[in-house]
Amino acid sequence: MRTAFALFTLVIATSVCGCGTSWSFHGSRGENFRPAVTSAAMRIYSGDIETVKQAPGAVILGEMQVDSSIFSGWGGLRERASLEAAKLGGTHYTLLTQWTQTQYSVPHAIYVVIRVPPDSWEALPEELRPAAI
């Protein structure tokens, strides 16, 4: 009986809040999807943004909004952001803003996606070089 109740609760929670992780992308200045050059983009922080942007050929691809599920939380959201940024052709991403939908505690975040061409990776410090596919 407990198993049936737990399964019922999971089905109801999933259907009520749409608990899959989703994402959307808004390109900047005509930038759009580029071929992937890495399987997972690197998350960078405020101290590294200028270094990455100054690499030869670096371009800001746009903003990506990622919405997680109540089950995967912030960790699942960051992992999904890394994978989706790479699919867009990004090599790096950084947090722009984040918030929680209070009714269900669903995490949301907007990231800026940056692409550094593979031939410019050598210009980056080693800790900021993405791994090739």
C-alpha positions in Angstrom: 0.0 0.0 0.0 2.9 2.4 0.8 4.5 1.7 -2.6 1.2 2.5 -4.4 0.8 5.7 -2.4 4.4 6.8 -3.1 3.9 6.1 -6.8 0.6 8.0 -6.8 2.3 11.0 -5.1 5.2 11.0 -7.6 2.7 10.9 -10.6 0.6 13.7 -9.2 3.7 15.9 -8.3 5.1 15.3 -11.8 1.9 16.2 -13.6 1.1 19.2 -11.5 4.4 21.0 -11.7 5.8 19.8 -15.0 8.9 18.5 -13.3 11.2 17.9 -16.3 14.3 20.1 -16.7 13.7 22.5 -19.6 15.7 25.2 -21.3 15.4 28.0 -23.9 18.0 30.0 -25.8 18.0 33.6 -27.0 20.9 34.4 -29.3 22.5 37.8 -29.3 23.2 40.0 -32.3 22.2 37.4 -34.8 24.3 34.6 -33.1 22.6 31.3 -33.2 23.5 27.6 -32.7 27.1 26.7 -33.6 28.5 23.2 -34.0 29.4 21.6 -30.6 33.2 21.5 -29.9 33.0 20.2 -26.4 30.6 17.7 -24.7 30.1 19.9 -21.6 30.7 23.7 -21.4 32.8 25.0 -18.4 31.1 27.1 -15.8 33.1 30.3 -15.2 32.7 32.8 -12.4 32.9 36.6 -12.4 36.7 36.7 -12.0 37.2 34.7 -15.2 34.7 36.3 -17.5 37.0 39.0 -18.9 39.8 36.4 -19.5 37.5 34.2 -21.5 36.0 37.1 -23.5 39.4 38.4 -24.4 40.5 35.1 -26.1 40.8 35.6 -29.9 37.5 34.9 -31.6 35.5 34.7 -28.4 31.8 35.6 -28.9 28.8 35.8 -26.6 26.3 33.4 -28.1 23.4 34.6 -26.0 21.3 33.8 -22.9 20.0 30.4 -21.9 17.3 29.9 -19.4 17.3 26.6 -17.6 14.4 25.3 -15.4 15.0 22.3 -13.2 12.7 19.9 -11.5 11.9 19.8 -7.9 13.6 16.4 -7.8 17.0 17.4 -9.4 17.3 20.8 -7.7 20.2 23.2 -8.2 22.8 20.5 -9.0 20.7 19.1 -11.8 20.1 22.5 -13.2 23.8 23.3 -13.4 24.6 19.9 -15.0 21.8 20.5 -17.6 23.1 24.0 -18.2 26.6 22.7 -19.0 25.3 20.1 -21.4 22.8 22.4 -23.2 25.4 25.3 -23.5 27.8 22.8 -25.2 25.0 21.7 -27.6 24.5 25.3 -28.6 28.2 25.5 -29.5 29.2 27.2 -26.2 32.5 26.4 -24.5 31.8 28.4 -21.3 28.8 29.7 -19.4 28.3 32.0 -16.5 25.3 32.7 -14.2 23.4 35.9 -14.9 20.5 35.4 -12.5 18.7 32.7 -10.6 15.4 32.3 -8.7 13.1 29.8 -7.2 9.5 29.4 -8.1 8.1 29.5 -4.5 5.0 27.3 -5.0 7.0 24.2 -5.8 10.6 25.3 -5.0 11.6 24.8 -8.6 15.0 26.3 -9.4 15.4 28.5 -12.5 18.5 30.3 -13.8 19.6 32.4 -16.8 23.2 31.8 -18.0 25.3 33.7 -20.6 26.8 31.3 -23.1 30.2 32.1 -24.5 32.1 30.4 -27.3 35.9 30.4 -27.7 37.0 28.8 -31.0 39.1 25.6 -30.4 42.1 27.2 -32.1 42.1 29.9 -29.4 42.0 27.6 -26.4 45.8 27.8 -26.0 45.4 31.5 -25.3 43.3 30.6 -22.2 44.9 29.7 -18.8 44.9 25.9 -18.5 42.2 25.8 -15.9 39.8 27.6 -18.3 40.5 25.4 -21.3 37.5 23.2 -22.2 37.9 19.5 -23.1 37.5 18.7 -26.8 34.8 16.2 -27.9 
